[in-house]
Amino acid sequence: MYTHTNWRRQLEQSFAGNGGILNCSFAQLATIGTDGRPANRTVVIRGIHSVLVSAFPDSPATGSRVFFEVATDRRSNKCREILHNNFGELCMYFSGTWEQFRFAGRLYHIHNQVPQHAGLAGISPEELEAERYRVWKYVISENTRQSFVGPTPGTSTNNFEDQTLLSAQVEAKSSQTSASDLGYENFSLLLFEPDRVDYLQLSTRPHSRTIFKSSPGLGVEQWSFENVNP
Ligand SMILES: Cc1cc2nc3c(=O)[nH]c(=O)nc-3n(C[C@H](O)[C@H](O)[C@H](O)COP(=O)(O)O)c2cc1C
């Protein structure tokens, strides 16, 4: 039995081995559409966030939960989909080293006006809101912040109300006004917590594939792994 640091160590190594390649922080995030069909899109992984938690209520912290962070617009389809069903998959391909990571797990929508999901029990709403603000303020760029002032993603460009918002966005951009107050309302942090990692290595002969699984009953940091045929 190994801890999750194994797949994390592998992931860190993959990031390091692909340092010169911009697209290694991009990933494909799949959700389940409200109509039951798969929905998949490209996102930027803004960081990996660890939260110290206890495996059992009222006992001292015994380990950490690990979340991938994605910045998004709270009005986008994916946020609605997650409220409906929060299972998701994140897929990353490292082209320099021919490696693929498929992470399966759950997604959590972090916004101070969205009720905290039961799956995050044990983590304080203040801590989650502080992390949302940190990513807004210090991780994403001013250009990205400006994008949250604009119209609702996916709505028709003929919508008059949205056009007014678009003008506000253009104005904010041209006057270099910080989008802090304007866009923060629409800014959501998505936390993705994997419980299964399917790691495929195609640069070796033979190819290799390892499945890591978390074992919730055994404590927050316990992961098992098995090498399988690719
Ligand atoms: C290179 C690239 C990076 C992107 N990064 C993000 C991102 O970090 N967050 C995000 O919400 N959308 C991002 N998008 C846009 C999404 O792929 C998608 O079009 C948008 O979020 C709407 O998706 P939805 O309607 O399924 O919610 C990115 C698109 C591209 C091409």
The ligand as a Gaussian input file, in Angstrom:
#p B3LYP/6-31G(d) Opt

LIG

0 1
 C       -6.290000      26.653000     -24.269000
 C       -7.618000      26.811000     -23.565000
 C       -7.636000      27.001000     -22.203000
 C       -8.861000      27.176000     -21.544000
 N       -8.869000      27.320000     -20.190000
 C      -10.037000      27.454000     -19.537000
 C      -10.065000      27.537000     -18.115000
 O       -9.045000      27.495000     -17.421000
 N      -11.284000      27.684000     -17.520000
 C      -12.436000      27.711000     -18.238000
 O      -13.509000      27.831000     -17.624000
 N      -12.456000      27.622000     -19.575000
 C      -11.275000      27.491000     -20.246000
 N      -11.260000      27.380000     -21.605000
 C      -12.557000      27.445000     -22.336000
 C      -13.258000      26.079000     -22.210000
 O      -12.597000      25.124000     -23.004000
 C      -14.751000      26.157000     -22.585000
 O      -14.900000      26.583000     -23.906000
 C      -15.528000      27.107000     -21.673000
 O      -15.097000      27.003000     -20.332000
 C      -17.044000      26.810000     -21.723000
 O      -17.250000      25.479000     -21.322000
 P      -18.644000      24.950000     -20.742000
 O      -19.732000      25.578000     -21.598000
 O      -18.586000      23.478000     -20.915000
 O      -18.762000      25.373000     -19.326000
 C      -10.069000      27.182000     -22.282000
 C      -10.022000      26.959000     -23.653000
 C       -8.819000      26.781000     -24.277000
 C       -8.819000      26.551000     -25.775000

